[in-house]
């Protein structure tokens, strides 16, 4: 029987596994992937990126990725989408990814709509948000938690989160290190947000690895 592997699909070189880095997770770049060669027997983490799920003319690999996601999720493959990954899952399964009116940035508590063991550790915790793109839920998805926007949903055997549970100090600084990021966050308290991340790094690392383990054990 084929050994089940966990494969992370990287959509942006600056958005990697972060605190979820694990020698057992194989990494592939979305723009180089032969999608037809990926076994539906494996499990997949779809990571984030600075682009929108709808920017298929600029990033043509996103169209192939969404077609593949639709196929494998409908066939029962386990997929874990993070930020752009969640938007791609939503967009591929009948929802719509779009540019919202505002940036959602910083650490926020979630409003839970359903009890789930896999995300139980987040009920008394804050999560890190940095996105402007969001999405409408696919018809067959179940909303687990939200802020103003959807933050956690499940669909078939897959889960998706809009926030960044994988964020580390290094990733944060890499994402902020651009004129575009500095301009869009000029009215936000970036320094306090980074300090909160640094102070609570071990807690956030524990939470994402706990979610990952529970997802693996489903």
trRosetta pair geometry for C-beta under 8 A, 3 or more apart (Angstrom, degrees):
i j d omega theta_ij theta_ji phi_ij phi_ji
2 39 6.6 -129 152 -178 158 162
2 41 5.1 70 86 112 133 160
4 41 6.3 -124 -102 147 76 85
4 42 5.9 150 -157 -116 62 50
4 43 6.3 44 174 -9 107 97
5 26 5.8 8 168 7 126 125
5 42 4.7 -23 61 -128 78 116
5 43 7.4 -157 96 35 41 72
6 22 7.9 15 80 82 137 127
6 24 6.4 55 40 126 113 90
6 25 4.9 -52 100 -113 109 75
6 26 7.0 155 87 22 53 76
6 42 7.1 172 -88 -179 22 94
6 43 5.0 -28 -106 78 71 100
6 44 7.5 168 -159 -86 58 24
6 45 6.7 38 175 -15 100 103
6 216 7.1 -51 -72 -103 133 108
7 25 7.3 148 -108 -170 19 70
7 26 4.8 -30 -109 74 73 100
7 27 7.5 155 -163 -93 64 18
7 28 5.9 9 -179 4 110 114
7 38 7.1 -140 74 -141 161 112
7 42 5.6 39 -2 145 111 140
7 43 7.3 156 22 82 70 47
7 44 5.3 -25 70 -109 87 73
7 45 7.3 -164 95 26 40 73
8 17 5.7 -52 -129 -75 171 109
8 25 5.3 44 -21 164 111 117
8 26 7.0 -179 21 86 73 44
8 27 4.9 -23 67 -107 103 69
8 28 7.2 165 82 26 52 66
8 44 7.5 141 -98 -163 26 60
8 45 4.3 -21 -109 67 76 109
8 47 6.1 44 -179 -33 100 113
9 28 5.8 -27 -108 74 61 92
9 29 7.9 95 -162 -146 60 11
9 30 5.3 70 175 -76 101 89
9 33 6.8 -16 -129 -56 105 152
9 44 6.2 20 -14 -172 108 109
9 45 6.9 -173 21 87 69 54
9 46 5.1 -9 57 -114 114 62
9 47 6.4 -163 84 15 58 82
9 65 7.2 142 162 -135 151 121
9 85 7.6 134 71 -106 103 111
10 13 7.0 62 153 -94 126 37
10 15 7.0 162 -154 83 81 74
10 16 6.3 -6 -117 -107 122 65
10 27 5.9 29 -24 -171 117 102
10 28 6.9 -175 18 87 83 37
10 29 5.2 -40 68 -106 102 58
10 30 6.4 -136 82 -15 46 84
10 47 5.4 -4 -112 47 49 136
11 15 6.7 -16 63 69 81 124
11 30 4.8 22 -101 -3 62 145
11 46 7.3 42 -33 -178 118 78
11 47 5.8 -164 13 81 89 80
11 48 6.7 -117 53 123 118 18
11 49 3.9 -89 106 -41 109 135
11 51 7.4 -119 150 43 114 108
11 62 7.6 58 -145 -91 119 90
11 65 7.6 29 -101 -103 109 173
11 84 5.7 -117 72 101 155 142
11 85 7.4 -173 -8 -66 134 77
11 88 7.9 -171 -80 -40 154 146
12 15 4.3 51 70 20 107 107
12 47 7.5 -125 35 114 80 106
12 48 6.7 -41 29 111 122 60
12 49 3.3 148 -27 -123 120 87
12 50 5.7 125 -127 5 154 78
12 51 7.0 174 -76 6 117 92
12 84 7.5 102 -10 19 118 157
13 16 7.8 -3 179 -56 38 96
13 29 7.9 3 -81 -121 76 117
14 50 7.3 31 58 -29 124 111
14 171 7.7 123 164 -148 75 74
14 174 5.2 -171 -157 141 102 120
14 175 6.3 137 148 -83 124 66
15 47 5.3 165 126 149 101 113
15 48 4.4 -112 -179 78 150 83
15 49 5.3 -137 29 -80 145 49
15 50 7.5 -179 -30 -30 125 69
15 83 7.6 -106 -163 65 144 138
15 84 7.5 87 109 19 166 124
15 171 7.4 71 -122 -153 50 115
15 175 7.7 59 -82 -85 83 109
16 21 7.5 26 136 -80 107 101
16 27 7.7 -5 -147 -129 94 143
16 47 6.9 -9 -132 -159 19 163
16 166 8.0 -140 101 145 49 136
16 171 7.1 -142 47 -99 81 112
17 20 4.5 -110 178 78 91 90
17 21 4.5 128 97 -77 119 61
17 22 7.2 -117 160 11 151 73
17 25 6.4 128 -107 94 155 149
17 27 7.3 -109 -30 -89 119 117
17 45 7.5 64 -108 106 95 150
17 47 7.1 -95 -76 -91 53 134
17 166 6.0 -120 179 -157 40 138
18 21 6.6 -153 87 -30 19 91
18 164 7.9 67 12 172 165 100
18 166 3.7 124 54 155 125 91
18 167 5.9 -59 -163 -102 162 12
18 168 4.6 -179 -161 -9 97 102
18 170 7.7 179 -127 67 80 96
18 171 4.8 -30 -100 -34 114 146
18 208 8.0 1 95 105 108 171
19 165 7.8 -103 63 139 115 66
19 166 5.5 -174 40 -158 78 53
19 167 7.2 -2 0 69 112 29
19 168 5.2 148 -48 -67 88 101
19 201 7.6 -175 -94 -173 136 81
19 204 6.5 121 33 115 171 91
19 205 4.2 -129 -170 -111 131 80
19 208 5.5 108 93 53 111 140
19 209 7.3 -99 138 -40 94 96
20 25 7.3 35 139 -9 94 165
20 45 7.5 -174 132 -159 150 166
20 165 7.7 67 -50 106 117 93
20 166 4.8 -56 -2 -116 110 105
20 208 5.3 -96 -70 139 95 125
20 209 6.6 173 -114 -79 65 70
20 212 6.0 140 -138 -63 109 148
21 25 7.5 -136 -153 48 36 126
22 25 4.6 81 69 -3 94 106
22 212 7.8 172 -22 146 149 157
25 45 7.0 -9 -153 18 129 134
28 32 7.0 -135 -179 77 83 97
28 33 5.3 79 148 -89 125 102
29 32 4.5 53 77 22 101 108
29 33 6.8 -160 86 -38 47 83
30 33 5.7 -39 -143 2 33 120
30 61 5.0 130 136 135 93 133
30 62 7.5 38 150 -78 140 55
30 65 5.6 -9 -157 -77 118 135
31 59 7.8 -94 -85 -159 105 86
31 61 4.6 -129 -102 -33 58 159
33 37 8.0 -153 177 51 73 100
33 38 6.9 4 -177 -46 116 122
33 61 7.4 106 38 -162 95 122
33 64 8.0 177 80 113 101 125
33 65 7.7 79 59 -89 137 89
34 37 4.1 42 101 8 110 120
34 38 7.5 167 92 -28 64 78
35 38 5.9 -46 -162 11 43 114
35 64 5.4 -165 -18 158 147 106
35 65 7.1 -159 -95 -93 132 45
35 67 7.6 85 133 81 163 96
35 68 4.2 -117 -169 -80 130 141
38 42 6.9 -95 -179 47 83 126
38 44 7.6 38 176 -80 136 132
38 68 7.1 57 50 -168 132 135
38 72 7.7 -42 106 -75 115 146
39 42 5.0 95 78 -6 96 98
40 72 5.1 -166 -118 -130 94 93
40 75 5.5 -32 -160 103 148 136
40 76 7.8 75 167 68 115 73
40 77 4.7 -112 -161 -71 78 121
41 77 7.9 -65 -35 -112 10 96
42 77 7.6 19 73 -151 52 113
43 77 7.2 174 -108 179 48 81
43 78 4.3 -17 -125 79 98 110
43 79 7.4 -170 -165 -79 63 36
43 80 7.6 38 166 -6 100 100
43 216 7.1 153 88 -115 169 69
44 72 7.5 49 14 119 140 154
44 77 6.9 29 10 149 109 119
44 78 7.3 160 27 97 65 61
44 79 4.9 -14 70 -116 98 77
44 80 7.1 -171 99 28 50 69
45 79 7.8 157 -90 -165 24 58
45 80 4.8 -23 -110 70 71 103
45 81 7.9 163 -163 -84 49 28
45 82 7.0 13 -178 -5 92 111
45 85 7.3 -30 168 -134 57 164
46 65 7.7 123 -136 178 124 122
46 69 7.3 12 -71 -97 156 125
46 79 6.2 19 -12 -177 111 106
46 80 7.1 178 21 85 70 48
46 81 4.5 -14 62 -110 112 74
46 82 6.8 179 87 24 60 67
46 84 7.6 -115 141 99 96 77
46 85 3.2 148 104 -136 91 110
46 86 8.0 167 86 -38 111 38
46 88 6.0 -113 155 62 147 133
46 89 6.9 156 53 -46 149 100
47 82 5.6 -11 -128 59 46 112
47 83 7.7 10 176 49 48 100
47 84 7.2 27 123 59 45 103
47 85 5.7 68 -3 -45 4 124
47 166 7.7 -46 -128 36 100 160
48 82 5.4 -77 -40 111 91 88
48 83 3.4 14 -100 71 120 126
48 84 4.3 120 -145 14 54 95
48 85 6.2 -80 -68 -7 52 87
48 164 6.7 -42 -18 -102 155 99
49 83 7.7 170 20 105 47 113
49 84 4.4 -19 34 -2 81 167
51 55 4.8 -112 -178 53 107 140
51 58 6.9 -160 -136 93 129 122
51 59 5.2 59 168 -13 170 150
51 62 7.2 -126 113 -61 134 144
51 84 7.0 61 69 -124 69 141
52 55 4.6 108 59 -20 83 102
52 84 7.9 -157 -133 -123 23 99
52 87 7.4 -96 -162 143 60 153
52 97 6.4 164 180 135 89 119
52 98 8.0 26 -164 -139 131 18
52 99 6.5 -56 -101 -65 146 89
52 133 4.9 166 -118 -93 89 143
53 62 6.4 178 -155 -176 49 131
53 66 7.2 101 -176 -77 100 124
53 84 6.4 163 -65 -161 86 77
53 87 4.1 -155 -31 129 133 108
53 88 4.9 -170 -123 -80 118 60
53 90 7.7 139 51 62 175 90
53 91 4.6 174 136 -6 139 153
53 97 3.8 59 54 60 125 167
53 133 6.9 147 4 169 87 146
53 135 7.5 18 29 -82 146 120
54 91 7.0 -156 -67 -128 73 149
54 97 5.5 -163 -35 87 94 102
54 98 7.0 39 -21 -94 145 49
55 58 4.6 -31 167 44 104 112
55 59 5.3 56 107 22 97 102
55 62 6.7 78 74 27 67 159
56 59 6.6 -75 -123 73 29 66
56 60 6.0 61 176 -116 70 44
56 62 5.1 -126 -101 75 72 106
56 63 4.3 74 -149 -54 127 100
56 66 8.0 -65 -90 11 123 132
57 60 7.1 13 -140 -74 19 78
59 62 4.7 62 108 -14 104 113
60 63 5.8 -39 -169 20 57 112
60 64 7.3 49 142 -9 73 100
61 64 5.6 -55 -156 41 48 111
61 65 6.0 53 145 -26 73 106
62 65 5.3 -52 -144 37 34 117
62 66 6.3 35 157 -20 67 103
62 88 6.9 -128 -158 -113 92 114
63 66 6.0 -54 -149 35 29 108
63 67 6.5 29 152 -17 63 106
64 67 5.7 -54 -149 37 32 112
64 68 6.3 33 152 -18 65 107
65 68 5.7 -57 -150 38 30 111
65 69 6.3 33 152 -22 65 106
65 88 6.1 -37 121 -164 116 140
65 92 8.0 -104 118 -73 68 138
66 69 5.5 -49 -142 34 34 114
66 70 6.5 39 156 -22 64 101
66 88 5.7 -133 -88 -166 83 87
66 91 5.9 -58 -127 102 131 104
66 92 4.0 -165 -162 -89 81 105
67 70 5.9 -51 -153 31 30 113
67 71 6.7 27 151 -16 61 107
67 92 7.3 -141 -55 -137 20 112
68 71 5.8 -59 -153 37 33 111
68 72 6.2 14 161 -7 70 111
69 72 6.3 -63 -137 43 27 97
69 73 5.7 21 169 -14 67 115
69 79 6.7 90 -139 -134 90 172
69 88 6.0 144 -24 140 166 99
69 89 5.8 -133 177 -104 140 59
69 92 4.2 78 86 95 117 171
69 93 7.4 -86 128 -46 105 88
70 73 6.5 -59 -137 40 19 104
70 74 6.2 15 164 -13 58 116
70 92 4.4 -138 -56 168 85 101
70 93 6.3 174 -110 -81 75 58
71 74 6.2 -70 -154 40 21 107
71 75 6.3 8 156 -10 62 116
72 75 5.5 -63 -145 44 33 108
72 77 3.8 -29 169 31 98 141
72 79 6.7 105 105 -49 115 124
73 76 7.8 86 -177 -43 29 12
73 77 6.3 -77 -79 57 35 87
73 79 5.8 -61 -85 16 94 133
73 89 6.9 116 -72 -145 155 94
73 92 7.4 119 20 105 137 120
73 93 6.2 -60 93 -84 149 120
73 155 6.4 22 178 109 130 109
73 156 5.5 139 172 48 80 137
73 157 7.6 -165 -150 50 64 76
73 158 5.2 -44 -127 -12 105 143
74 93 8.0 168 -57 -118 88 93
74 156 7.0 -169 -103 -54 28 162
76 156 6.2 -129 -106 168 49 123
76 157 5.2 60 -165 1 61 133
77 157 6.9 -172 92 73 20 123
77 158 7.5 30 96 -66 65 106
78 157 4.9 -80 -88 134 68 111
78 158 6.2 157 -154 -88 42 63
78 215 7.2 143 176 169 126 93
78 218 6.9 150 -117 71 136 120
79 89 6.5 167 112 -100 131 124
79 157 7.8 99 15 95 67 79
79 158 4.0 -3 56 -122 84 121
79 159 7.8 -168 92 37 56 49
79 160 8.0 10 112 -69 94 87
80 85 7.5 24 118 139 50 144
80 158 7.0 -157 -68 -158 36 76
80 159 5.5 3 -117 65 71 91
80 160 7.5 169 -164 -85 39 45
80 212 7.6 65 -163 -115 174 70
80 215 5.6 41 -82 180 131 160
81 84 8.0 -117 -175 96 98 44
81 85 3.2 -167 -157 134 74 93
81 86 4.2 148 118 -71 113 47
81 87 7.8 -160 163 22 132 43
81 88 6.4 -157 -137 56 134 92
81 89 4.3 -129 -26 -16 160 129
81 158 7.1 43 -8 169 98 115
81 159 7.4 -160 30 102 72 49
81 160 3.9 -3 61 -118 110 90
81 161 7.1 175 93 29 65 54
82 85 4.6 45 40 38 48 128
82 86 6.5 6 -140 -26 7 93
82 160 7.8 -157 -64 -154 29 59
82 161 5.7 -4 -116 65 62 93
82 164 6.7 80 175 -118 110 54
82 165 7.0 -110 -127 32 120 87
82 166 6.3 26 -166 -1 163 119
83 86 6.1 99 10 20 2 102
83 87 7.2 -17 148 -5 45 102
83 130 8.0 -13 -119 69 138 73
83 131 5.9 -172 -148 -76 100 130
83 161 7.5 -16 -42 101 50 71
83 162 6.2 68 -108 -169 48 41
83 163 7.2 -66 -74 120 84 7
83 164 5.8 11 -50 -77 126 81
84 87 5.3 -54 -148 39 39 114
84 88 6.1 42 152 -23 69 103
84 133 7.5 49 -100 74 71 140
85 88 5.7 -50 -146 34 30 112
85 89 6.5 31 154 -18 62 103
85 160 6.8 -158 116 -135 84 90
86 89 5.7 -53 -150 35 32 111
86 90 6.3 31 153 -17 66 106
86 135 7.2 -157 127 22 87 139
86 153 7.5 115 -157 37 109 95
86 160 3.6 125 -123 175 84 106
86 161 5.8 -130 -66 65 136 24
86 162 5.1 -109 76 -78 157 55
87 90 5.7 -54 -146 38 31 111
87 91 6.0 28 157 -17 66 111
87 97 4.2 75 -175 -114 101 130
87 133 5.7 13 -103 130 156 121
87 134 7.4 -151 -99 -160 107 16
87 135 5.1 172 -126 -46 71 128
87 162 7.6 78 -50 -116 82 83
88 91 5.8 -56 -140 41 28 109
88 92 6.0 23 160 -18 64 113
88 97 7.4 -1 -69 -46 34 150
89 92 6.0 -63 -143 39 25 107
89 93 6.1 2 165 -5 64 119
89 138 7.9 -91 138 -18 75 130
89 155 6.8 166 161 40 116 135
89 158 6.4 -160 -145 135 140 141
89 160 4.8 -144 58 -84 147 141
90 93 6.4 -76 -143 44 22 98
90 95 3.6 -51 175 67 88 138
90 96 7.5 -59 136 35 103 18
90 97 6.0 122 83 -62 110 86
90 135 3.9 92 102 151 156 153
90 136 7.1 155 172 73 124 43
90 137 6.5 -91 -135 -123 110 34
90 138 5.8 -159 -147 -31 58 90
90 141 7.2 -19 -113 -45 79 161
90 150 7.8 127 -93 83 147 147
90 153 7.5 78 -85 56 102 142
90 160 6.9 -179 -43 125 87 167
91 95 6.1 -72 -73 81 33 81
91 96 6.4 57 -112 -134 74 26
91 97 4.2 -42 -65 -8 119 107
91 135 6.5 -108 -52 -126 77 128
93 138 3.8 -29 108 -94 101 159
93 140 7.0 -99 164 50 116 102
93 141 6.9 103 106 -51 137 107
93 155 5.8 58 162 163 170 162
94 138 4.1 92 62 -142 91 89
94 139 5.2 -48 119 7 145 91
94 140 7.2 82 42 12 140 88
95 135 5.1 64 136 165 128 109
95 136 4.6 -168 -160 88 90 67
95 137 5.3 -107 -98 157 128 11
95 138 4.2 -85 -31 -57 91 60
95 141 7.0 -9 -48 3 125 141
96 135 6.3 175 87 -153 40 73
96 136 4.8 26 42 31 83 108
97 133 6.0 19 -180 177 100 113
97 134 7.4 -175 -146 101 63 26
97 135 4.5 -33 -95 -94 61 100
98 133 6.9 173 92 -149 24 75
98 134 6.7 -24 64 66 70 67
98 135 6.9 133 16 -100 69 46
98 136 7.8 31 8 -13 112 88
99 132 6.1 12 -153 129 76 103
99 133 5.7 -49 -97 -97 53 69
100 104 7.7 19 73 -20 148 102
100 132 5.7 -150 50 176 87 63
100 133 6.8 148 -1 -130 86 16
100 134 4.7 40 -44 11 124 114
100 149 6.8 -71 -79 -85 159 137
102 132 7.0 -145 114 -131 26 86
103 130 7.6 -5 -178 -156 103 54
103 131 7.3 172 -152 93 66 27
103 132 4.8 -48 -96 -80 66 94
103 184 5.9 121 -61 164 154 109
103 185 7.3 -114 119 -85 161 69
103 188 7.8 -85 98 -45 128 137
104 108 7.7 -57 178 -1 103 147
104 129 4.6 -55 129 149 98 133
104 130 7.5 -150 92 -104 64 16
104 131 5.8 -7 55 62 96 74
104 132 7.3 159 12 -90 70 41
104 134 7.9 67 3 -68 130 116
104 147 6.6 137 -155 81 142 147
104 148 7.1 -161 -96 46 129 109
104 149 6.4 -118 -35 19 157 128
105 129 6.1 -145 -111 101 18 84
105 130 5.2 44 -118 -109 78 67
105 185 6.2 176 -159 -114 172 102
105 188 5.2 -26 94 -122 137 162
105 193 7.3 -40 153 -103 92 164
106 128 7.5 -108 151 -141 19 61
106 129 6.3 -7 55 56 45 91
106 188 6.7 -153 -52 -164 109 122
106 189 7.6 50 -100 59 126 84
106 193 5.1 -113 -119 -106 76 123
107 126 4.0 59 169 142 102 133
107 127 6.8 165 -146 76 67 22
107 128 5.6 -34 -91 -92 73 61
107 129 7.5 157 -96 14 22 80
107 193 6.6 167 -11 -138 90 83
107 196 5.6 -109 -4 120 146 146
107 197 7.7 -175 -58 -65 121 75
108 126 5.9 148 69 -154 12 95
108 127 6.6 -34 64 57 66 72
108 129 5.8 -4 19 0 113 127
108 147 5.5 36 121 -105 147 134
109 125 7.6 154 -116 94 76 31
109 126 5.5 -66 -68 -100 60 72
109 127 7.9 107 -116 12 23 78
110 122 6.1 21 27 141 133 115
110 123 7.8 -85 66 -111 101 40
110 127 6.2 31 -41 9 108 123
110 145 4.1 27 165 171 129 129
110 146 6.9 123 -161 53 85 18
110 147 6.6 -83 -117 -62 59 74
110 151 5.5 -131 -124 80 115 154
110 152 7.1 33 -159 -2 151 114
111 145 6.3 157 77 -158 44 74
111 146 5.6 -30 62 67 97 71
111 147 6.9 130 10 -101 94 33
112 115 7.2 67 153 -81 132 47
112 119 7.8 171 -115 111 118 121
112 123 6.1 -28 -26 -112 147 90
112 144 6.8 -30 -145 158 77 68
112 145 4.7 -33 -101 -98 59 97
113 143 5.4 26 53 110 148 95
113 144 6.3 -177 52 -174 88 18
113 145 6.4 -175 10 -86 80 38
113 146 6.9 31 -23 4 118 99
114 142 6.8 -3 4 155 161 114
114 143 7.5 137 1 96 112 56
114 144 5.2 -82 54 -127 102 61
115 120 7.4 32 -167 -96 78 92
116 119 5.0 45 80 32 110 94
116 120 6.7 -143 92 -51 52 75
116 144 5.7 -30 -3 -140 137 128
116 154 7.7 153 -105 -34 155 136
117 120 5.4 -25 -147 -22 35 122
117 214 6.5 -160 119 -159 92 138
118 159 6.9 -114 119 -92 154 160
118 211 6.1 71 170 -142 84 71
118 214 4.3 173 -122 119 74 133
118 215 6.1 77 -146 -66 129 69
118 218 7.3 -10 -78 -66 129 116
119 122 5.0 -39 179 25 83 120
119 123 7.7 109 131 -45 79 78
119 144 6.2 101 33 151 154 141
119 145 6.8 -139 141 -11 153 133
119 152 6.0 50 -97 -160 164 166
119 211 6.6 33 -94 -114 61 108
120 123 6.1 -28 -170 -11 48 115
121 125 6.6 15 143 -2 70 138
121 207 5.3 -170 118 -128 129 87
121 210 5.6 49 -1 98 160 148
121 211 7.3 -123 46 -58 120 83
122 125 5.0 -89 -142 55 46 110
122 127 6.4 11 -150 -56 119 113
122 145 7.3 -89 105 -28 131 174
122 207 6.6 94 -77 -163 79 129
122 211 7.9 31 -38 -73 114 122
125 203 7.3 -173 -132 154 124 119
125 207 6.4 177 142 -96 172 151
127 151 7.3 126 71 -175 150 135
127 161 7.9 -119 -169 -179 152 124
127 163 4.1 44 144 152 124 167
127 164 7.7 148 169 49 91 49
127 165 6.6 -46 -143 -81 105 76
128 163 5.9 129 71 -179 48 104
128 164 4.9 -54 91 64 103 93
128 165 7.5 155 38 -84 93 30
128 167 4.8 -61 76 26 155 151
128 193 8.0 108 -133 -176 99 105
128 197 6.7 44 -91 -96 138 109
128 204 7.4 26 -15 -132 117 143
129 147 7.1 -27 -73 -7 158 156
129 151 7.9 -71 -93 -117 115 113
129 162 7.3 18 -124 117 95 95
129 163 5.1 -68 -83 -115 69 89
129 164 7.2 155 -101 10 23 87
130 164 6.3 -11 29 -6 96 134
130 175 6.9 82 124 143 158 151
131 134 6.9 117 125 -69 121 71
131 162 6.3 -108 32 172 158 95
132 184 7.7 -90 -46 -170 133 140
134 149 4.4 -100 -133 -153 143 140
134 150 7.0 132 -173 39 103 82
134 162 6.9 15 -126 -138 78 141
135 150 6.6 -63 70 51 82 126
135 162 7.9 -161 24 -96 100 116
136 150 8.0 115 -136 -6 22 136
137 141 4.5 -134 -175 71 100 127
137 143 6.0 -82 -83 -63 153 98
137 150 5.9 142 -63 -85 95 158
137 153 5.9 172 -123 -113 108 161
138 141 4.4 101 57 -19 85 110
138 155 6.0 41 60 -109 131 146
140 155 5.9 91 102 -144 90 96
140 156 7.3 33 128 -42 126 80
141 153 4.6 27 172 164 120 131
141 154 6.8 157 -158 78 73 38
141 155 4.3 -45 -101 -77 79 105
142 153 6.2 160 77 -160 43 80
142 154 5.1 -13 56 57 98 89
142 155 7.3 169 14 -76 69 55
143 146 6.3 -4 -178 -44 121 112
143 150 5.9 -107 -124 -127 107 104
143 152 7.5 105 -168 84 54 61
143 153 5.2 -41 -102 -100 46 97
144 151 8.0 -93 76 82 83 77
144 152 4.0 -57 69 107 112 107
144 153 5.9 179 5 -98 86 34
144 154 6.2 72 -41 -13 118 93
145 151 5.0 -52 104 73 87 109
145 152 4.2 38 40 32 93 112
146 149 6.4 -152 -161 98 94 28
146 150 5.2 -55 -106 -112 101 36
146 151 5.1 160 -115 7 34 92
146 152 7.7 -125 -58 30 50 68
147 151 5.7 82 -7 -48 80 127
149 162 6.5 -132 113 141 111 173
150 153 5.9 -4 179 -36 125 117
150 162 6.2 130 103 -32 67 136
151 161 6.4 6 163 -155 67 69
151 162 4.7 -100 -128 37 49 109
151 163 5.8 20 -158 -21 104 100
152 159 7.3 -13 -165 -173 89 96
152 160 7.1 159 -150 86 45 55
152 161 5.2 -7 -99 -104 76 76
152 162 7.5 -112 -54 8 43 81
153 159 7.6 171 91 -154 40 54
153 160 5.4 -9 60 59 80 101
154 158 6.9 160 -158 88 61 50
154 159 5.2 -27 -104 -103 78 69
154 160 7.5 172 -88 18 31 75
155 158 5.4 -16 68 65 78 99
155 160 7.2 10 11 -2 104 116
157 218 7.2 159 -162 120 89 133
159 215 6.2 -109 26 -115 137 118
161 165 6.3 25 104 -13 158 112
164 167 4.3 70 125 -43 115 107
164 171 7.9 -161 168 122 136 140
165 204 6.9 -172 -164 -174 62 90
165 207 6.3 -119 -156 108 111 103
165 208 4.0 150 145 -95 107 103
165 211 6.4 -12 158 34 167 149
166 171 7.3 69 119 -12 86 172
166 208 5.6 131 -82 -149 53 159
167 171 5.4 -137 -146 81 59 129
167 172 5.8 64 -176 -60 108 92
167 197 6.6 -77 123 -139 117 131
167 204 7.0 -45 66 156 83 148
168 171 4.8 96 48 9 76 100
168 172 6.9 -136 92 -6 39 89
168 197 7.9 133 -168 165 23 120
168 201 7.0 55 -139 -141 70 108
168 205 7.9 47 -95 -79 93 99
169 172 5.7 -55 -148 35 29 114
169 173 6.4 24 158 -15 64 108
169 194 7.2 80 -131 -165 81 91
169 197 6.2 154 -83 119 69 116
169 198 5.5 55 -89 -91 122 84
169 201 6.6 -35 -30 -95 101 130
170 173 6.0 -60 -149 38 28 107
170 174 6.3 28 154 -19 64 108
171 174 5.6 -58 -148 37 32 112
171 175 6.2 29 157 -18 68 107
172 175 6.0 -60 -150 37 27 108
172 176 6.2 17 157 -13 64 113
172 194 5.9 156 136 -114 145 90
172 197 6.0 115 -45 96 160 171
173 176 5.8 -59 -141 42 30 107
173 177 6.1 40 156 -36 64 108
173 194 7.7 70 -69 -130 79 130
174 177 5.7 -54 -147 23 28 117
175 178 7.8 -64 171 10 35 108
175 181 6.2 145 146 -110 66 154
176 181 4.9 -159 -139 130 40 142
176 182 6.9 81 -180 -68 77 72
176 185 7.3 -54 -129 37 94 153
176 190 6.6 115 -130 -163 140 136
177 181 7.2 30 36 48 21 140
178 181 4.6 89 60 8 89 102
178 182 6.9 -163 88 -5 46 87
179 182 5.8 -59 -146 41 32 109
179 183 6.1 32 157 -21 67 110
180 183 5.9 -60 -149 36 27 110
180 184 6.3 15 160 -12 65 110
181 184 6.1 -61 -143 40 29 103
181 185 6.1 0 166 4 66 117
182 185 6.4 -74 -140 51 23 94
182 186 6.8 58 155 -71 61 79
183 186 6.0 -18 -158 -34 32 112
185 188 4.5 -63 -165 40 81 117
185 190 5.5 76 144 -69 132 117
188 193 7.2 6 150 -20 110 139
189 192 4.3 3 141 29 118 115
189 193 6.2 138 101 -22 74 90
190 193 5.6 -60 -150 37 33 114
190 194 6.3 31 156 -18 68 106
191 194 5.9 -55 -149 36 29 108
191 195 6.4 28 154 -18 64 108
192 195 5.6 -54 -146 37 33 113
192 196 6.3 37 153 -23 65 103
193 196 5.8 -53 -151 32 30 112
193 197 6.6 32 150 -19 62 104
194 197 5.5 -53 -152 34 35 114
194 198 6.3 34 153 -19 68 105
195 198 5.7 -52 -145 36 33 111
195 199 6.2 33 156 -20 65 108
196 199 5.8 -55 -146 37 28 112
196 200 6.2 -6 165 11 64 116
197 200 6.5 -81 -144 54 22 88
197 201 6.5 56 156 -75 64 77
197 204 7.2 -22 -148 -2 71 156
198 201 5.9 -12 -152 -38 30 111
200 203 4.6 -48 -175 41 85 120
200 204 5.8 83 125 -23 92 99
201 204 6.0 -63 -149 40 29 105
201 205 6.1 29 156 -20 67 109
202 205 5.6 -53 -144 37 32 114
202 206 6.3 36 154 -22 64 104
203 206 5.8 -56 -153 33 29 112
203 207 6.5 28 152 -20 65 106
204 207 5.6 -51 -146 33 35 113
204 208 6.5 27 160 -14 67 104
205 208 6.4 -57 -146 38 28 102
205 209 6.3 18 160 -9 63 114
206 209 6.2 -69 -149 45 25 104
206 210 6.0 29 155 -24 65 111
207 210 5.6 -57 -147 35 28 113
207 211 6.4 28 155 -18 65 104
208 211 5.6 -50 -148 36 34 112
208 212 6.2 38 151 -22 65 106
209 212 5.3 -47 -143 36 35 117
209 213 6.3 39 155 -21 65 103
210 213 5.8 -52 -146 34 30 109
210 214 6.4 26 156 -15 64 106
211 214 5.9 -59 -148 40 29 108
211 215 6.2 31 153 -21 65 109
212 215 5.7 -57 -148 36 28 113
212 216 6.3 30 153 -21 64 106
213 216 5.6 -53 -149 34 31 113
213 217 6.3 22 155 -16 64 111
214 217 5.7 -61 -146 40 31 108
214 218 7.0 54 151 -47 62 87
215 218 5.9 -30 -160 -6 35 115
